[in-house]
């Protein structure tokens, strides 16, 4: 019988990998969108770990909160706290204009912001991929 949790988790991780690929492609042409997709890749990769371990699917978008919820079980998540704080700023700020801040997202983010966001997301996605690999080794061993 198939483990639906595992299959669902694989789908979440697969979408995270696609979002990361999209982010890479947008670094120069749409830096604001690359930052958003980097945040999304991180969020979905982290949620894939929750699903893989049957921890439910958190209804939050905060990378920081998602990481905090996994740190007891996966100590390596602590290494991503600083990245989480930055990526969390890309969830809303990259999509909505702000009269208060006087900004249009499409003009507020640079290729450097996007490169940094993609690098942070790559590290988070890689950590989640490693957790998946360790999970598979545990099942096989």
N, CA, C and O atoms as CSV, one atom per row, in Angstrom:
chain,resi,resn,atom,element,x,y,z
A,1,UNK,N,N,0.831,-1.186,0.000
A,1,UNK,CA,C,0.000,0.000,0.000
A,1,UNK,C,C,0.878,1.253,0.000
A,1,UNK,O,O,1.903,1.300,0.681
A,2,UNK,N,N,0.479,2.242,-0.751
A,2,UNK,CA,C,1.247,3.478,-0.861
A,2,UNK,C,C,1.095,4.323,0.403
A,2,UNK,O,O,0.029,4.376,1.016
A,3,UNK,N,N,2.183,4.975,0.767
A,3,UNK,CA,C,2.143,5.919,1.871
A,3,UNK,C,C,1.760,7.287,1.297
A,3,UNK,O,O,2.583,7.959,0.676
A,4,UNK,N,N,0.504,7.691,1.512
A,4,UNK,CA,C,0.020,8.948,0.942
A,4,UNK,C,C,0.750,10.158,1.497
A,4,UNK,O,O,0.938,11.150,0.793
A,5,UNK,N,N,1.171,10.079,2.784
A,5,UNK,CA,C,1.924,11.184,3.362
A,5,UNK,C,C,3.213,11.388,2.581
A,5,UNK,O,O,3.574,12.515,2.241
A,6,UNK,N,N,3.906,10.280,2.299
A,6,UNK,CA,C,5.173,10.378,1.573
A,6,UNK,C,C,4.946,10.922,0.166
A,6,UNK,O,O,5.684,11.796,-0.288
A,7,UNK,N,N,3.940,10.416,-0.517
A,7,UNK,CA,C,3.669,10.894,-1.874
A,7,UNK,C,C,3.311,12.378,-1.873
A,7,UNK,O,O,3.762,13.125,-2.742
A,8,UNK,N,N,2.513,12.803,-0.916
A,8,UNK,CA,C,2.155,14.221,-0.806
A,8,UNK,C,C,3.403,15.059,-0.520
A,8,UNK,O,O,3.582,16.133,-1.094
A,9,UNK,N,N,4.251,14.567,0.359
A,9,UNK,CA,C,5.482,15.280,0.694
A,9,UNK,C,C,6.374,15.439,-0.532
A,9,UNK,O,O,6.978,16.494,-0.730
A,10,UNK,N,N,6.457,14.411,-1.343
A,10,UNK,CA,C,7.257,14.469,-2.574
A,10,UNK,C,C,6.702,15.531,-3.518
A,10,UNK,O,O,7.466,16.241,-4.173
A,11,UNK,N,N,5.387,15.642,-3.590
A,11,UNK,CA,C,4.773,16.676,-4.433
A,11,UNK,C,C,5.135,18.070,-3.931
A,11,UNK,O,O,5.457,18.951,-4.728
A,12,UNK,N,N,5.086,18.277,-2.616
A,12,UNK,CA,C,5.442,19.574,-2.042
A,12,UNK,C,C,6.907,19.907,-2.339
A,12,UNK,O,O,7.224,21.036,-2.714
A,13,UNK,N,N,7.793,18.932,-2.172
A,13,UNK,CA,C,9.207,19.175,-2.442
A,13,UNK,C,C,9.433,19.420,-3.934
A,13,UNK,O,O,10.242,20.271,-4.302
A,14,UNK,N,N,8.737,18.696,-4.781
A,14,UNK,CA,C,8.859,18.901,-6.221
A,14,UNK,C,C,8.449,20.303,-6.636
A,14,UNK,O,O,9.101,20.919,-7.479
A,15,UNK,N,N,7.370,20.811,-6.048
A,15,UNK,CA,C,6.947,22.179,-6.370
A,15,UNK,C,C,7.959,23.190,-5.842
A,15,UNK,O,O,8.214,24.210,-6.482
A,16,UNK,N,N,8.530,22.910,-4.681
A,16,UNK,CA,C,9.568,23.788,-4.142
A,16,UNK,C,C,10.745,23.873,-5.108
A,16,UNK,O,O,11.291,24.952,-5.339
A,17,UNK,N,N,11.130,22.739,-5.666
A,17,UNK,CA,C,12.245,22.712,-6.616
A,17,UNK,C,C,11.902,23.496,-7.888
A,17,UNK,O,O,12.761,24.177,-8.447
A,18,UNK,N,N,10.660,23.402,-8.342
A,18,UNK,CA,C,10.233,24.185,-9.518
A,18,UNK,C,C,10.212,25.681,-9.207
A,18,UNK,O,O,10.631,26.494,-10.032
A,19,UNK,N,N,9.728,26.042,-8.031
A,19,UNK,CA,C,9.724,27.454,-7.643
A,19,UNK,C,C,11.152,27.995,-7.572
A,19,UNK,O,O,11.408,29.132,-7.966
A,20,UNK,N,N,12.072,27.186,-7.072
A,20,UNK,CA,C,13.469,27.602,-7.003
A,20,UNK,C,C,14.046,27.803,-8.404
A,20,UNK,O,O,14.782,28.762,-8.642
A,21,UNK,N,N,13.723,26.925,-9.306
A,21,UNK,CA,C,14.159,27.061,-10.693
A,21,UNK,C,C,13.599,28.346,-11.319
A,21,UNK,O,O,14.308,29.057,-12.032
A,22,UNK,N,N,12.338,28.629,-11.048
A,22,UNK,CA,C,11.715,29.857,-11.550
A,22,UNK,C,C,12.431,31.074,-10.975
A,22,UNK,O,O,12.709,32.032,-11.695
A,23,UNK,N,N,12.728,31.036,-9.684
A,23,UNK,CA,C,13.430,32.154,-9.040
A,23,UNK,C,C,14.767,32.415,-9.730
A,23,UNK,O,O,15.121,33.563,-10.002
A,24,UNK,N,N,15.506,31.343,-10.011
A,24,UNK,CA,C,16.812,31.500,-10.680
A,24,UNK,C,C,16.660,32.211,-12.029
A,24,UNK,O,O,17.478,33.056,-12.393
A,25,UNK,N,N,15.618,31.860,-12.752
A,25,UNK,CA,C,15.403,32.417,-14.091
A,25,UNK,C,C,15.016,33.897,-14.054
A,25,UNK,O,O,15.198,34.609,-15.041
A,26,UNK,N,N,14.488,34.357,-12.934
A,26,UNK,CA,C,13.975,35.725,-12.834
A,26,UNK,C,C,14.926,36.702,-12.154
A,26,UNK,O,O,14.585,37.873,-11.985
A,27,UNK,N,N,16.097,36.250,-11.766
A,27,UNK,CA,C,17.014,37.096,-10.996
A,27,UNK,C,C,17.243,38.457,-11.652
A,27,UNK,O,O,17.163,39.485,-10.980
A,28,UNK,N,N,17.522,38.474,-12.925
A,28,UNK,CA,C,17.846,39.726,-13.606
A,28,UNK,C,C,16.612,40.410,-14.171
A,28,UNK,O,O,16.485,41.631,-14.072
A,29,UNK,N,N,15.704,39.647,-14.759
A,29,UNK,CA,C,14.571,40.250,-15.465
A,29,UNK,C,C,13.435,40.687,-14.555
A,29,UNK,O,O,12.704,41.618,-14.894
A,30,UNK,N,N,13.270,40.049,-13.427
A,30,UNK,CA,C,12.191,40.393,-12.491
A,30,UNK,C,C,12.652,40.042,-11.072
A,30,UNK,O,O,12.191,39.071,-10.471
A,31,UNK,N,N,13.566,40.851,-10.562
A,31,UNK,CA,C,14.193,40.570,-9.260
A,31,UNK,C,C,13.174,40.416,-8.137
A,31,UNK,O,O,13.313,39.546,-7.277
A,32,UNK,N,N,12.154,41.260,-8.150
A,32,UNK,CA,C,11.122,41.175,-7.106
A,32,UNK,C,C,10.431,39.817,-7.138
A,32,UNK,O,O,10.156,39.236,-6.088
A,33,UNK,N,N,10.148,39.308,-8.335
A,33,UNK,CA,C,9.491,38.007,-8.473
A,33,UNK,C,C,10.436,36.883,-8.075
A,33,UNK,O,O,10.003,35.887,-7.497
A,34,UNK,N,N,11.718,37.033,-8.377
A,34,UNK,CA,C,12.705,36.027,-7.970
A,34,UNK,C,C,12.745,35.925,-6.448
A,34,UNK,O,O,12.830,34.827,-5.898
A,35,UNK,N,N,12.684,37.072,-5.767
A,35,UNK,CA,C,12.670,37.061,-4.296
A,35,UNK,C,C,11.429,36.338,-3.776
A,35,UNK,O,O,11.516,35.537,-2.845
A,36,UNK,N,N,10.279,36.623,-4.377
A,36,UNK,CA,C,9.042,35.962,-3.953
A,36,UNK,C,C,9.126,34.455,-4.198
A,36,UNK,O,O,8.785,33.672,-3.311
A,37,UNK,N,N,9.567,34.040,-5.367
A,37,UNK,CA,C,9.665,32.611,-5.664
A,37,UNK,C,C,10.686,31.914,-4.766
A,37,UNK,O,O,10.518,30.739,-4.440
A,38,UNK,N,N,11.733,32.617,-4.364
A,38,UNK,CA,C,12.694,32.044,-3.416
A,38,UNK,C,C,12.005,31.795,-2.074
A,38,UNK,O,O,12.210,30.758,-1.442
A,39,UNK,N,N,11.188,32.755,-1.650
A,39,UNK,CA,C,10.426,32.566,-0.403
A,39,UNK,C,C,9.493,31.374,-0.541
A,39,UNK,O,O,9.398,30.547,0.365
A,40,UNK,N,N,8.803,31.285,-1.673
A,40,UNK,CA,C,7.859,30.195,-1.898
A,40,UNK,C,C,8.568,28.839,-1.935
A,40,UNK,O,O,8.061,27.858,-1.391
A,41,UNK,N,N,9.716,28.785,-2.564
A,41,UNK,CA,C,10.477,27.531,-2.619
A,41,UNK,C,C,10.838,27.075,-1.206
A,41,UNK,O,O,10.719,25.896,-0.873
A,42,UNK,N,N,11.275,28.016,-0.390
A,42,UNK,CA,C,11.640,27.693,0.992
A,42,UNK,C,C,10.432,27.223,1.783
A,42,UNK,O,O,10.496,26.221,2.494
A,43,UNK,N,N,9.337,27.948,1.654
A,43,UNK,CA,C,8.113,27.587,2.377
A,43,UNK,C,C,7.643,26.184,2.004
A,43,UNK,O,O,7.330,25.377,2.880
A,44,UNK,N,N,7.594,25.901,0.727
A,44,UNK,CA,C,7.086,24.597,0.273
A,44,UNK,C,C,8.038,23.466,0.632
A,44,UNK,O,O,7.594,22.366,0.961
A,45,UNK,N,N,9.337,23.720,0.574
A,45,UNK,CA,C,10.299,22.684,0.965
A,45,UNK,C,C,10.139,22.351,2.445
A,45,UNK,O,O,10.135,21.181,2.826
A,46,UNK,N,N,10.007,23.385,3.277
A,46,UNK,CA,C,9.827,23.150,4.712
A,46,UNK,C,C,8.513,22.417,4.991
A,46,UNK,O,O,8.464,21.504,5.815
A,47,UNK,N,N,7.463,22.825,4.302
A,47,UNK,CA,C,6.180,22.150,4.493
A,47,UNK,C,C,6.248,20.692,4.049
A,47,UNK,O,O,5.541,19.843,4.594
A,48,UNK,N,N,7.092,20.398,3.066
A,48,UNK,CA,C,7.234,19.000,2.627
A,48,UNK,C,C,7.766,18.131,3.757
A,48,UNK,O,O,7.392,16.964,3.876
A,49,UNK,N,N,8.639,18.698,4.588
A,49,UNK,CA,C,9.174,17.942,5.726
A,49,UNK,C,C,8.073,17.695,6.757
A,49,UNK,O,O,7.975,16.601,7.314
A,50,UNK,N,N,7.255,18.697,7.006
A,50,UNK,CA,C,6.121,18.515,7.915
A,50,UNK,C,C,5.236,17.366,7.422
A,50,UNK,O,O,4.849,16.491,8.197
A,51,UNK,N,N,4.930,17.381,6.153
A,51,UNK,CA,C,4.053,16.357,5.578
A,51,UNK,C,C,4.734,14.992,5.627
A,51,UNK,O,O,4.101,13.996,5.976
A,52,UNK,N,N,6.019,14.942,5.280
A,52,UNK,CA,C,6.757,13.679,5.270
A,52,UNK,C,C,6.703,12.991,6.630
A,52,UNK,O,O,6.573,11.770,6.709
A,53,UNK,N,N,6.803,13.767,7.683
A,53,UNK,CA,C,6.828,13.202,9.035
A,53,UNK,C,C,5.456,13.203,9.713
A,53,UNK,O,O,5.352,12.986,10.920
A,54,UNK,N,N,4.415,13.449,8.934
A,54,UNK,CA,C,3.063,13.374,9.476
A,54,UNK,C,C,2.763,14.433,10.520
A,54,UNK,O,O,1.962,14.206,11.427
A,55,UNK,N,N,3.397,15.579,10.398
A,55,UNK,CA,C,3.218,16.654,11.369
A,55,UNK,C,C,2.103,17.611,10.979
A,55,UNK,O,O,1.910,18.647,11.615
A,56,UNK,N,N,1.374,17.260,9.937
A,56,UNK,CA,C,0.312,18.125,9.451
A,56,UNK,C,C,0.884,19.171,8.506
A,56,UNK,O,O,2.092,19.246,8.282
A,57,UNK,N,N,-0.004,19.958,7.969
A,57,UNK,CA,C,0.397,21.006,7.027
A,57,UNK,C,C,0.130,22.358,7.680
A,57,UNK,O,O,-1.016,22.803,7.740
A,58,UNK,N,N,1.179,23.014,8.169
A,58,UNK,CA,C,0.979,24.297,8.854
A,58,UNK,C,C,0.355,25.335,7.924
A,58,UNK,O,O,0.727,25.444,6.756
A,59,UNK,N,N,-0.582,26.081,8.453
A,59,UNK,CA,C,-1.245,27.129,7.675
A,59,UNK,C,C,-0.594,28.469,7.978
A,59,UNK,O,O,-1.255,29.436,8.355
A,60,UNK,N,N,0.714,28.497,7.803
A,60,UNK,CA,C,1.485,29.724,7.977
A,60,UNK,C,C,2.381,29.886,6.750
A,60,UNK,O,O,2.670,28.926,6.035
A,61,UNK,N,N,2.808,31.116,6.530
A,61,UNK,CA,C,3.695,31.397,5.399
A,61,UNK,C,C,5.066,31.863,5.868
A,61,UNK,O,O,5.942,32.142,5.049
A,62,UNK,N,N,5.252,31.946,7.164
A,62,UNK,CA,C,6.499,32.433,7.735
A,62,UNK,C,C,7.560,31.335,7.730
A,62,UNK,O,O,7.381,30.280,8.338
A,63,UNK,N,N,8.662,31.598,7.041
A,63,UNK,CA,C,9.776,30.665,7.018
A,63,UNK,C,C,10.320,30.496,8.442
A,63,UNK,O,O,10.652,29.386,8.860
A,64,UNK,N,N,10.406,31.593,9.168
A,64,UNK,CA,C,10.892,31.540,10.547
A,64,UNK,C,C,10.057,30.629,11.426
A,64,UNK,O,O,10.600,29.822,12.181
A,65,UNK,N,N,8.755,30.749,11.335
A,65,UNK,CA,C,7.876,29.896,12.145
A,65,UNK,C,C,7.955,28.439,11.706
A,65,UNK,O,O,7.928,27.532,12.538
A,66,UNK,N,N,8.051,28.218,10.406
A,66,UNK,CA,C,8.168,26.840,9.920
A,66,UNK,C,C,9.462,26.200,10.410
A,66,UNK,O,O,9.470,25.043,10.830
A,67,UNK,N,N,10.542,26.948,10.357
A,67,UNK,CA,C,11.828,26.434,10.842
A,67,UNK,C,C,11.760,26.175,12.341
A,67,UNK,O,O,12.209,25.130,12.812
A,68,UNK,N,N,11.207,27.110,13.085
A,68,UNK,CA,C,11.111,26.948,14.545
A,68,UNK,C,C,10.365,25.674,14.914
A,68,UNK,O,O,10.715,25.001,15.883
A,69,UNK,N,N,9.341,25.344,14.142
A,69,UNK,CA,C,8.563,24.140,14.422
A,69,UNK,C,C,9.291,22.842,14.109
A,69,UNK,O,O,8.854,21.768,14.523
A,70,UNK,N,N,10.391,22.935,13.385
A,70,UNK,CA,C,11.155,21.734,13.010
A,70,UNK,C,C,12.477,21.599,13.768
A,70,UNK,O,O,13.101,20.538,13.736
A,71,UNK,N,N,12.904,22.657,14.442
A,71,UNK,CA,C,14.231,22.665,15.061
A,71,UNK,C,C,14.440,21.583,16.113
A,71,UNK,O,O,15.543,21.046,16.221
A,72,UNK,N,N,13.416,21.247,16.890
A,72,UNK,CA,C,13.587,20.208,17.908
A,72,UNK,C,C,13.909,18.860,17.272
A,72,UNK,O,O,14.724,18.101,17.794
A,73,UNK,N,N,13.278,18.571,16.164
A,73,UNK,CA,C,13.475,17.285,15.494
A,73,UNK,C,C,14.670,17.310,14.542
A,73,UNK,O,O,15.325,16.287,14.338
A,74,UNK,N,N,14.950,18.468,13.965
A,74,UNK,CA,C,16.018,18.600,12.966
A,74,UNK,C,C,16.884,19.811,13.329
A,74,UNK,O,O,16.604,20.931,12.901
A,75,UNK,N,N,17.921,19.583,14.109
A,75,UNK,CA,C,18.741,20.681,14.627
A,75,UNK,C,C,19.405,21.502,13.525
A,75,UNK,O,O,19.713,22.676,13.730
A,76,UNK,N,N,19.628,20.895,12.358
A,76,UNK,CA,C,20.277,21.629,11.263
A,76,UNK,C,C,19.428,22.786,10.752
A,76,UNK,O,O,19.939,23.654,10.045
A,77,UNK,N,N,18.156,22.815,11.091
A,77,UNK,CA,C,17.286,23.910,10.667
A,77,UNK,C,C,17.712,25.239,11.293
A,77,UNK,O,O,17.472,26.302,10.720
A,78,UNK,N,N,18.335,25.181,12.452
A,78,UNK,CA,C,18.757,26.403,13.145
A,78,UNK,C,C,19.691,27.248,12.292
A,78,UNK,O,O,19.730,28.469,12.440
A,79,UNK,N,N,20.430,26.623,11.417
A,79,UNK,CA,C,21.374,27.342,10.561
A,79,UNK,C,C,20.674,28.298,9.602
A,79,UNK,O,O,21.318,29.169,9.018
A,80,UNK,N,N,19.373,28.146,9.435
A,80,UNK,CA,C,18.627,28.961,8.464
A,80,UNK,C,C,17.827,30.096,9.094
A,80,UNK,O,O,17.045,30.752,8.405
A,81,UNK,N,N,18.008,30.339,10.386
A,81,UNK,CA,C,17.230,31.384,11.065
A,81,UNK,C,C,17.424,32.767,10.446
A,81,UNK,O,O,16.450,33.483,10.214
A,82,UNK,N,N,18.666,33.143,10.180
A,82,UNK,CA,C,18.922,34.473,9.604
A,82,UNK,C,C,18.303,34.596,8.218
A,82,UNK,O,O,17.722,35.628,7.880
A,83,UNK,N,N,18.429,33.546,7.418
A,83,UNK,CA,C,17.826,33.544,6.082
A,83,UNK,C,C,16.313,33.667,6.184
A,83,UNK,O,O,15.685,34.366,5.388
A,84,UNK,N,N,15.737,32.994,7.155
A,84,UNK,CA,C,14.283,33.026,7.328
A,84,UNK,C,C,13.790,34.446,7.545
A,84,UNK,O,O,12.772,34.849,6.983
A,85,UNK,N,N,14.510,35.199,8.356
A,85,UNK,CA,C,14.097,36.572,8.642
A,85,UNK,C,C,14.071,37.411,7.364
A,85,UNK,O,O,13.183,38.245,7.187
A,86,UNK,N,N,15.026,37.197,6.488
A,86,UNK,CA,C,15.073,37.941,5.227
A,86,UNK,C,C,13.990,37.452,4.278
A,86,UNK,O,O,13.250,38.253,3.707
A,87,UNK,N,N,13.899,36.145,4.111
A,87,UNK,CA,C,12.911,35.582,3.188
A,87,UNK,C,C,11.481,35.912,3.602
A,87,UNK,O,O,10.617,36.102,2.746
A,88,UNK,N,N,11.227,35.980,4.897
A,88,UNK,CA,C,9.875,36.332,5.356
A,88,UNK,C,C,9.456,37.711,4.842
A,88,UNK,O,O,8.273,37.953,4.600
A,89,UNK,N,N,10.421,38.608,4.677
A,89,UNK,CA,C,10.126,39.941,4.162
A,89,UNK,C,C,9.732,39.950,2.694
A,89,UNK,O,O,9.233,40.953,2.184
A,90,UNK,N,N,9.955,38.839,2.023
A,90,UNK,CA,C,9.650,38.765,0.594
A,90,UNK,C,C,8.274,38.172,0.308
A,90,UNK,O,O,7.868,38.097,-0.852
A,91,UNK,N,N,7.560,37.754,1.328
A,91,UNK,CA,C,6.241,37.152,1.090
A,91,UNK,C,C,5.221,38.198,0.635
A,91,UNK,O,O,4.497,37.971,-0.334
A,92,UNK,N,N,5.158,39.312,1.309
A,92,UNK,CA,C,4.188,40.358,0.958
A,92,UNK,C,C,4.857,41.516,0.234
A,92,UNK,O,O,4.321,42.027,-0.749
A,93,UNK,N,N,6.015,41.928,0.710
A,93,UNK,CA,C,6.683,43.102,0.174
A,93,UNK,C,C,7.017,43.039,-1.302
A,93,UNK,O,O,7.150,44.075,-1.952
A,94,UNK,N,N,7.153,41.850,-1.835
A,94,UNK,CA,C,7.489,41.704,-3.255
A,94,UNK,C,C,6.276,41.753,-4.163
A,94,UNK,O,O,6.411,41.797,-5.386
A,95,UNK,N,N,5.084,41.745,-3.566
A,95,UNK,CA,C,3.881,41.636,-4.389
A,95,UNK,C,C,2.954,42.834,-4.345
A,95,UNK,O,O,2.206,43.064,-5.295
A,96,UNK,N,N,2.984,43.599,-3.275
A,96,UNK,CA,C,2.006,44.664,-3.110
A,96,UNK,C,C,2.667,46.023,-2.962
A,96,UNK,O,O,3.605,46.177,-2.180
A,97,UNK,N,N,2.182,47.014,-3.712
A,97,UNK,CA,C,2.708,48.377,-3.548
A,97,UNK,C,C,2.370,48.905,-2.155
A,97,UNK,O,O,1.383,48.497,-1.545
A,98,UNK,N,N,3.193,49.804,-1.674
A,98,UNK,CA,C,2.971,50.377,-0.353
A,98,UNK,C,C,3.124,51.890,-0.414
A,98,UNK,O,O,4.224,52.408,-0.606
A,99,UNK,N,N,2.005,52.592,-0.249
A,99,UNK,CA,C,2.059,54.053,-0.226
A,99,UNK,C,C,2.838,54.517,0.996
A,99,UNK,O,O,3.566,55.508,0.944
A,100,UNK,N,N,2.678,53.789,2.095
A,100,UNK,CA,C,3.380,54.133,3.328
A,100,UNK,C,C,4.894,54.117,3.123
A,100,UNK,O,O,5.606,54.994,3.611
A,101,UNK,N,N,5.373,53.116,2.400
A,101,UNK,CA,C,6.803,53.004,2.134
A,101,UNK,C,C,7.210,53.685,0.838
A,101,UNK,O,O,8.398,53.815,0.544
A,102,UNK,N,N,6.217,54.122,0.061
A,102,UNK,CA,C,6.493,54.774,-1.201
A,102,UNK,C,C,7.191,53.870,-2.198
A,102,UNK,O,O,8.138,54.280,-2.869
A,103,UNK,N,N,6.720,52.649,-2.288
A,103,UNK,CA,C,7.427,51.702,-3.146
A,103,UNK,C,C,6.506,50.909,-4.066
A,103,UNK,O,O,5.359,50.609,-3.739
A,104,UNK,N,N,7.045,50.594,-5.199
A,104,UNK,CA,C,6.452,49.645,-6.135
A,104,UNK,C,C,7.374,48.440,-6.100
A,104,UNK,O,O,8.561,48.574,-6.394
A,105,UNK,N,N,6.867,47.276,-5.752
A,105,UNK,CA,C,7.753,46.113,-5.625
A,105,UNK,C,C,8.652,45.874,-6.829
A,105,UNK,O,O,9.825,45.534,-6.671
A,106,UNK,N,N,8.117,46.048,-8.015
A,106,UNK,CA,C,8.905,45.786,-9.209
A,106,UNK,C,C,10.115,46.683,-9.367
A,106,UNK,O,O,11.014,46.386,-10.153
A,107,UNK,N,N,10.141,47.788,-8.619
A,107,UNK,CA,C,11.265,48.721,-8.715
A,107,UNK,C,C,12.102,48.754,-7.435
A,107,UNK,O,O,13.081,49.495,-7.352
A,108,UNK,N,N,11.727,47.971,-6.465
A,108,UNK,CA,C,12.356,48.051,-5.152
A,108,UNK,C,C,13.389,46.963,-4.896
A,108,UNK,O,O,14.142,47.060,-3.928
A,109,UNK,N,N,13.448,45.937,-5.728
A,109,UNK,CA,C,14.345,44.809,-5.508
A,109,UNK,C,C,15.364,44.728,-6.631
A,109,UNK,O,O,15.036,44.920,-7.802
A,110,UNK,N,N,16.596,44.442,-6.262
A,110,UNK,CA,C,17.698,44.417,-7.219
A,110,UNK,C,C,18.103,42.972,-7.539
A,110,UNK,O,O,17.738,42.049,-6.810
A,111,UNK,N,N,18.843,42.782,-8.608
A,111,UNK,CA,C,19.385,41.446,-8.879
A,111,UNK,C,C,20.209,40.905,-7.701
A,111,UNK,O,O,20.226,39.697,-7.467
A,112,UNK,N,N,20.885,41.782,-6.965
A,112,UNK,CA,C,21.650,41.335,-5.783
A,112,UNK,C,C,20.709,40.788,-4.720
A,112,UNK,O,O,20.993,39.752,-4.120
A,113,UNK,N,N,19.581,41.475,-4.474
A,113,UNK,CA,C,18.584,40.953,-3.532
A,113,UNK,C,C,18.139,39.563,-3.980
A,113,UNK,O,O,18.051,38.631,-3.180
A,114,UNK,N,N,17.861,39.448,-5.275
A,114,UNK,CA,C,17.362,38.190,-5.829
A,114,UNK,C,C,18.406,37.083,-5.746
A,114,UNK,O,O,18.082,35.949,-5.392
A,115,UNK,N,N,19.654,37.403,-6.070
A,115,UNK,CA,C,20.719,36.395,-5.969
A,115,UNK,C,C,20.847,35.888,-4.541
A,115,UNK,O,O,20.959,34.685,-4.306
A,116,UNK,N,N,20.831,36.808,-3.599
A,116,UNK,CA,C,20.938,36.422,-2.186
A,116,UNK,C,C,19.746,35.565,-1.762
A,116,UNK,O,O,19.912,34.565,-1.064
A,117,UNK,N,N,18.553,35.959,-2.184
A,117,UNK,CA,C,17.346,35.202,-1.831
A,117,UNK,C,C,17.398,33.798,-2.415
A,117,UNK,O,O,17.043,32.831,-1.741
A,118,UNK,N,N,17.834,33.682,-3.646
A,118,UNK,CA,C,17.926,32.371,-4.289
A,118,UNK,C,C,18.962,31.502,-3.573
A,118,UNK,O,O,18.739,30.308,-3.371
A,119,UNK,N,N,20.076,32.089,-3.194
A,119,UNK,CA,C,21.102,31.330,-2.459
A,119,UNK,C,C,20.550,30.815,-1.135
A,119,UNK,O,O,20.771,29.660,-0.772
A,120,UNK,N,N,19.832,31.672,-0.415
A,120,UNK,CA,C,19.236,31.251,0.856
A,120,UNK,C,C,18.230,30.130,0.636
A,120,UNK,O,O,18.212,29.146,1.375
A,121,UNK,N,N,17.395,30.285,-0.383
A,121,UNK,CA,C,16.393,29.260,-0.686
A,121,UNK,C,C,17.050,27.953,-1.091
A,121,UNK,O,O,16.587,26.881,-0.702
A,122,UNK,N,N,18.125,28.029,-1.869
A,122,UNK,CA,C,18.837,26.812,-2.272
A,122,UNK,C,C,19.314,26.042,-1.049
A,122,UNK,O,O,19.224,24.815,-1.002
A,123,UNK,N,N,19.820,26.768,-0.065
A,123,UNK,CA,C,20.320,26.113,1.153
A,123,UNK,C,C,19.184,25.464,1.937
A,123,UNK,O,O,19.343,24.357,2.452
A,124,UNK,N,N,18.057,26.131,2.032
A,124,UNK,CA,C,16.915,25.559,2.748
A,124,UNK,C,C,16.374,24.347,2.003
A,124,UNK,O,O,16.107,23.310,2.611
A,125,UNK,N,N,16.214,24.470,0.699
A,125,UNK,CA,C,15.713,23.338,-0.100
A,125,UNK,C,C,16.680,22.164,0.014
A,125,UNK,O,O,16.246,21.022,0.161
A,126,UNK,N,N,17.977,22.427,-0.051
A,126,UNK,CA,C,18.976,21.353,0.069
A,126,UNK,C,C,18.867,20.651,1.423
A,126,UNK,O,O,18.958,19.425,1.494
A,127,UNK,N,N,18.674,21.411,2.486
A,127,UNK,CA,C,18.502,20.807,3.816
A,127,UNK,C,C,17.293,19.881,3.818
A,127,UNK,O,O,17.352,18.775,4.355
A,128,UNK,N,N,16.201,20.334,3.220
A,128,UNK,CA,C,14.986,19.511,3.169
A,128,UNK,C,C,15.209,18.272,2.302
A,128,UNK,O,O,14.732,17.189,2.642
A,129,UNK,N,N,15.920,18.416,1.196
A,129,UNK,CA,C,16.241,17.258,0.355
A,129,UNK,C,C,17.078,16.246,1.134
A,129,UNK,O,O,16.881,15.039,1.002
A,130,UNK,N,N,18.009,16.740,1.942
A,130,UNK,CA,C,18.828,15.846,2.764
A,130,UNK,C,C,17.994,15.110,3.801
A,130,UNK,O,O,18.235,13.937,4.087
A,131,UNK,N,N,17.013,15.804,4.359
A,131,UNK,CA,C,16.110,15.152,5.317
A,131,UNK,C,C,15.336,14.045,4.614
A,131,UNK,O,O,15.155,12.962,5.171
A,132,UNK,N,N,14.883,14.309,3.403
A,132,UNK,CA,C,14.195,13.277,2.616
A,132,UNK,C,C,15.115,12.079,2.384
A,132,UNK,O,O,14.701,10.930,2.538
A,133,UNK,N,N,16.365,12.358,2.013
A,133,UNK,CA,C,17.319,11.282,1.738
A,133,UNK,C,C,17.571,10.448,2.992
A,133,UNK,O,O,17.623,9.220,2.923
A,134,UNK,N,N,17.726,11.113,4.134
A,134,UNK,CA,C,17.927,10.402,5.406
A,134,UNK,C,C,16.710,9.565,5.763
A,134,UNK,O,O,16.831,8.459,6.288
A,135,UNK,N,N,15.543,10.105,5.473
A,135,UNK,CA,C,14.298,9.380,5.718
A,135,UNK,C,C,14.260,8.095,4.900
A,135,UNK,O,O,13.854,7.043,5.393
A,136,UNK,N,N,14.686,8.193,3.647
A,136,UNK,CA,C,14.709,7.028,2.762
A,136,UNK,C,C,15.706,5.990,3.250
A,136,UNK,O,O,15.437,4.790,3.207
A,137,UNK,N,N,16.866,6.461,3.717
A,137,UNK,CA,C,17.881,5.537,4.255
A,137,UNK,C,C,17.348,4.821,5.480
A,137,UNK,O,O,17.604,3.632,5.672
A,138,UNK,N,N,16.604,5.545,6.313
A,138,UNK,CA,C,16.030,4.926,7.513
A,138,UNK,C,C,15.029,3.839,7.143
A,138,UNK,O,O,14.971,2.794,7.790
A,139,UNK,N,N,14.248,4.085,6.109
A,139,UNK,CA,C,13.258,3.090,5.671
A,139,UNK,C,C,13.938,1.870,5.063
A,139,UNK,O,O,13.485,0.740,5.250
A,140,UNK,N,N,15.041,2.106,4.326
A,140,UNK,CA,C,15.727,1.021,3.644
A,140,UNK,C,C,16.574,0.200,4.612
A,140,UNK,O,O,16.775,-0.999,4.421
A,141,UNK,N,N,17.070,0.871,5.659
A,141,UNK,CA,C,18.019,0.213,6.565
A,141,UNK,C,C,17.335,-0.439,7.657
A,141,UNK,O,O,17.977,-1.042,8.516
